[in-house]
Amino acid sequence: MSIQASENRGQWGSKFGFIMAAAGSAVGLGNIWRFPYITGQNGGGAFVFVYILCVLLVGLPLLYNETALGRLTGKNTVGAFKDTGANKFWQITAGFLALSVSFFVLTYYGVIAGWTIGYIISEFTDFIKDFETFRSNALYVIPFFALFMVITVYIVQAGVSGGIEKASKILMPVLFILIVLVIFRSITLPGAMEGVKYYLTPDFAKINGNTILAALGQAFFSLSIGWGIMITYGSYLPKSNNIISSGLWVGSMDTLVALLGGLMIFPAVFAFGKDPAGGTTLVFQVLPEIFNSMPTGGNIVGALFFLLLCIAALTSSISMIEVPASYLIDEKKWSRKKASWIIGILAFLIGIPSALSGGASSFFTNISLNFFGTTKTGFLDIMDALFGTLFIVIVCLMTALYVGWVLKPQKVSEEIGLGSPFYHKKLVFGLSPSQMWIFFIKFICPIVILLVLLATVGVIEADV
């Protein structure tokens, strides 16, 4: 069916625009903030190796799956399941859970994005003397969080295609250039090569079920799969656009930036004697020291970096609001403006505990969760462990099972192959890409995800 070109929904203006918007959704804090600390907590180079395998063998097939499901139906993440005949079980465990992932990740993602606004200002005013003091001050973090959410909602309620497409075409390449600049500065610091060695040398003895789960979760987090984002963005994609080449561009750009993000952080971590497993705050502890160490212009480079990091976060947060907003627009017939503002306000209110978990509130700072054998402390880190890792993996499993075994994958496979003649030609071992994709979505993806989830059953227990 054709995508509705309505005032509330719209379409991408071009293939390049879709790639930049989808890459903007994928390339954000997940690459530069989250990837380095997840890597540091899971063995450095060993995690990078597992992560790349997860992207190639599981991430890309699921990326194609979600994008094609969205374009096939022209609906939001819940409507896509409903319109293909899914019963309530699949609508809830795949559609509504994906919507919940986008919404609840937004509630703490916006807090971290708000920190970037504070650092932009601090590069010129130097009002942030110490990160821990900064994030424990509610008078700072909550207003910056609120400002970021207002900007996000304002863009979404006005329509995302024109503004986000145009901005992404400029901002993503500039962000890439600045990352390369910071990498150059980082690897020239005394002692930096130990960080490069730690990052790029895999220790396979450290690979276990937790490593694989973390790698899967990071791949899904970074590629925007398991959130309903690619289903929603796919619903705006014209039939003339090639899903295969677009997906390859999005996956390649996203993975490259994630890998460069680690190369930017770890040399500096070792150069400044920081803990490579330092957690969610790593980028805010290390990068300011890099900028301060520059002989001249460090504050300008720092301000530009945090500005573009904020904008990268913004392109991701827009997609997170768009998922529940598109549901309310399609299913409940709300106006885009009403849906966007209500979701944004609710996300801000629910995100306040995350904003207070940096030290402003003893309760939200000290609350802990035993998560797969490791203890997560602080409301923000708990939300990231649950919604930023576990539930994303569950959504990906349910979506793969639905398409592979309930809907039947041939219909979605045909959608993937539109405009790609080679997709049905036999290329490897007498198999066509379409046959390989069907095999992966029916067997490889569900089995890999299910084995990792089964290995961790019964190890979650909460305590305060």
N, C-alpha and C positions, 0 to 999 in steps of 0.2 A: 504494500500500500504506500501511497505517497505521504510524505511528511506534511503535516498541517502547517501552512505558512500563515499562522494567525498572529495577531498583535501580541499575544502572551507568549507564544512559543517561538516561532521564527526558524530560520535555517542558517547554517554556516555560509558565509559568502563565497568561500573557495576551499579547495582541498588544502592549500597552504594555511589558510585561516584555521581550519579544523586541526591540522597538525600542531600549529602553534598554540591553539587554545587547549588541546588535549595535553600537549607537552607542558604547557603552563600549569595545568592541573597537576601533572605528575612531578614536574621539576619545582621543588619548593623546599620547605623546611625538612621534608622527609629525606631529601638528599644531603643537605648541608648540616642540618641540626641532628637528625635522627640516625642516619647511616653511620657516621663516625662513632657515636657512643654505643650503638648496638654492636658494631664491629669490635670495639674495645672490650666490651663485656663478653664477647664470644670467641676470643682467641685470635684476633687480628686476621692474618692472611688465610687461615683455615676457613674463617667465616666468609671472606671475599670469594674464595673458590666455590663454596657451597651456594652462595648467593647467585653467582653467575649461572650455575647449573639450574637453579630454581627459576631464574628468569627465562632461560632458553627452553627448558623442558616443561615447565608448568605455567609460567607467567604469560608468555606470548600466546599459547593456545587459548588461555582464559581471556586474554585481552581481546582476541578476535571473537570469541564466543559472546562476550558482553556487548561489544560494539555492534555485531551483526544482529543480535537479539533486539537491541534498541532500534536499529534501522528497519528491521523486518516489521515491527509493530508500530513504530512511530509514537511510542508511549513512554511514560516514566517507568521507574524501576518496579513498581507494583503493577501498573497497568500492563507492562510487557508480559508478565506472567499470567495475569488475568485474561488478556486477549488471546493468549495461546492455549487457553483451556485449563490452566493450572487450578487445582482445588485450593481450599483455604490453607492446607498444610504447607504447600509450596509457596503460596503467596506470603505467608508469615515467615517461614524459615529462610527464604531467599529474598523476596521482595522487601518486606517490612524490616527484616533484620539488616539488610543493606542500607535502607533508609536511616535506620537507627545508628549504624556505624558512622555515616556521613555527619549526622546531626551531633552525636556525642563526641566524635573526634573534634569537630568544630568548637565545642565548648572549651576545650583546653588548648587547641591549636591557636585560637585567637589570643589566648593569654600569652603564649610564647611569641606570637607575632607582635603583640603589644610591647614586649621587651625590645624588639628591634626598633620601634619608634623611639623608645627611651634612649637607646644607644646612638641613634642618628643625632639626637639633640645633644647628647653628652660628648660627642666627638668635637663639638665646638664650645660647649659650656663646661665640660668636665664635672658635671654634677654627680655622675656615678663614680664613686671612689672604689667601691667594692661590690661585686655582683651579689653576694649573699645579703648584704645590707639593702641593696636596691630591691631585690625581689621579695624581701620580707617587709617592705613598706607598702601597706595597702593604699596609701595616698598617691603612690606612683603607679603601681601595677594595675589597679582597677580603672583609673581614668585612661591609661594607655590602651587597655583591653577594650574599653567602651569606644574609644576613638576608632580603633581598628574595625570593630564590628559595624559602626556607623558607616564607615567608608565602604565596607563590603556590601552591606545592605543597599546602600545608595546605588551602587553599580548594578547589582542584580535587579533591583526594582525598575531600573531604567532600560533593561535589556542588555544581555551580555555580549551578543555576537559582534556588533560593531565596535564597541569600545575595547573589549578584551582582545579581539582579533588584531586590531590596529596596534594596541599597546604591546602585545606579546611579540609581534614581528620585530619590534625595536628592543624591548627590554630583555628578552631571553638571550639574544646574542651578546648584549652588553654585559649581562650577568656572567656569561661564559668567559668573556675577556677579563673581567675583574677576578674571577676565580683563578684563571691562569696567572694573573699578576700576583695574587696572594700566594699561590703555590711556589712561584719563583722566589718570593721573599722568604717563605717558610723553609724551603729546602736549603737555603743559603745561611741559615742560622747555625751557630756552633752546636754540634751534637745532633743535628737534624737527621743525619743518615741512619741513626739507630731507630728513629721513628719510621723511616722508609722501609728498613729491614723488617721491623715488626709488622708493618702493614702488608707488605708484599710477600713475605715468606710464610707459607702455610705450615702449620703444625697439625698434621692429620690426627694425632693422638687426642686433640681437643674436640674433634668432631663427634657429637653424640645427638641423641634425639632433641635435646634443647637447642643445639646449634641449628639443626635443620628446621625446627619450628620457628626459630627467630629469623632465619634466612627467608623462609616462606612468607612469614608475616611482613618482613621488610620489603620483599619483592612486591607483595600485594599492596602494602601501604604506599610504596613509591610509585608503582604503575597505575594506581587508582583503580585497581580491580578488587571486587568484593565490597565496594562502597555504593554501587548503583550509579556511580559517576559515568562510567563508560557506556552503560545502557542509556542513560539520560542524554549524554552527548551524542551517542550513536543515533538517537531518535531525531536529532536535528541534521543528520548527514544525508545529503541528496544521494539518489541511487547511482548517479554518475561517478561518484567518488570511489576510488579503489581502496577498500578496507585493508587489503594485505600490505600494500606499500605504505599506507598511512600508519598502520600499526607498527611496522618495522621502524619507521622514522621515530615514532613516539617512544617505543621501547629502547631504541639505540640512544636517543638523546637523553632519556631519563637515566639509563644505566651509566652512560658516560659521565654525566654530572655527578651521580652518586659516587662513582669511583674517584673522580677528581676531588670531590668533597673530602674523602678520606685522605687523599694525598696532600690536601691543603692543611688538614688538622693534625695528623699524627707526627710529622716532622717537628711541628711547633710544640706539640705536647711533650715530646722527649727533650726538646731544646730548653724548655722552661721547667722541666721537672714535674710535669703534671701527671695525674693518674689517667692512663688511656681508657680505663673503665669508669670514668668520672660521672657518667650518667647524662641526664637531659641537659645539663647546664654547660657541657663541655665547650660548645662553640662560643658561649658568652664569656667564658673565663680565658680562653686562649687567644681568640682573634684580637681583642683590644690590646693585648700585649704585643702582638705582631705589629699592629698599626703604630703603637707607641715607639716601637724599636726602629721604625723607618727614619732615616736621617732628616728628610724633608717631606712635607705633604702627607704625612701619615694620617692626620685628622681628616683630610679631604678624601683620601682613598677609603678610610674607615667609614666616613659618612655615606659615601657613594655605595660602598658594599652593603651596609646595613639598610640603606634605602632600597637597593635592588633586592636584597633578601626579603625585605618587607613586601615588595611588589610581587616577588615570586610566591610568597605566602598568600598574598592577596588573590592571585590567580587560582590558587588551590582552594582558598576559603570560599571564593565565588562558586566554584563547582560543588562544594559541600552544601552551601545553601540551596543551590539549584536543584539538588536531588529531592529534598522534601518539598521545595516550592513547586517543582513540576508536578509532583503528586497532587498537591492541593489545587493547582491550576487545572490539571486534567480531570481529576476524579471528583473534586468538590466544587469546581467552577469558580474558584476564587480569582480575583484579579491578581496580576503579578505583584502589584504594589502591596496589597494587603498580605499576601502569602509571605513575601520577602521580609516585611517589617515584623510580622508576628514571629516568624521563625528566628529572626535575628535577635529580637528582644528575649525570647525564651532561651536561646543559646547563651546569651550574656548572663542571664540570671542563674542558669544551671552551671555556668562556668565560674561563678564566683568562688566556690570551694577550691577549685584548681588555682585560682588567682591568690587565694589565701594560704595555699599549701607550701609556700616558700619560706614560711616563718612567721607570717602575720597572724596565723591562728595555730595554737598548739595542737588542737584536735586534728585539723586537716593536714598539718605538717607531719604528725607522728602516727597517724593511722597507717596500718600495714596489712599486706596481703601476701600469703605464701603462694607464689605463682610458679608452678612447675619446678619446685625445688629451690627457688630463689625468692628472697623476700623483697617485695616492692614497698617502699615507704614513701608516704605522701600521696595525697589524693590525686594529683596530676599524674604521677607515675603509675598509679593503680589504673586510672582511666586509660592510659596509653597501653598498659599490658592487656587489659580486657578488650577495649574497642579498637586499639591500634594494632593488635596482634591476633588474639584468640578469635574474636567474632568475625574478623575479616576472613580468616582461614575457613571458618565454618560456612560463611556465605559462599565462598568460592567452591567449596565441596558441594553444597546443596545446588548451586547453579549448574555445575558440571553434571551432577546426577540427573537433574531435571532435563537438561537438553539432551544428554546422552541416552537416557533410558525412559523418560516419560514423553517428552515432546518428540523425540527421535531426531538425531543430529542432521539428517539429510537436508531438512528445510533450512536450518541455520547455515549449513555448509554451502548451500546454493547462494545464500545471501552474501557470504564471505567471498565467493568466487565471481560475483558480478564484476565485469570489466577486467578479469584476469584469465585470459585464455590458457595460460600454462597450468592453472590451478587443477585442471582435470586431466592433464597429460601425465603419463607414467614416466617418472624421472629417476627414482631411486629404487633398486630391487624390484622393479616392475610395479611400483606403487606411485600413485599420484599424490600431490600435496593434499587434495581433498580427502583421500583415503587415510593418509597419515594423520590429518587433523581429527577425523572421526575416531580413529583408534586412540589418539591421545585423550580426547574429551570423554570417551567412554571408559577407558581403562587406566591409562597412565596417570592422568591428573587426579581422578578420585582415589586411586590406590595410594599414591604418594601422600596425598593430604590425609587420608583416613589412617594410614599407618602412623603418621606423626601424631595425630590426635589420640589414637588409641594408646600410644606409648606414654601419654601424659594423663590418662584418665585417673581421677581420684586423688590428685595431688594438690588441688586448690582448697585452701581453707583460710577464711578471713579471721583477723583478730584486730583489736584496737589497743 
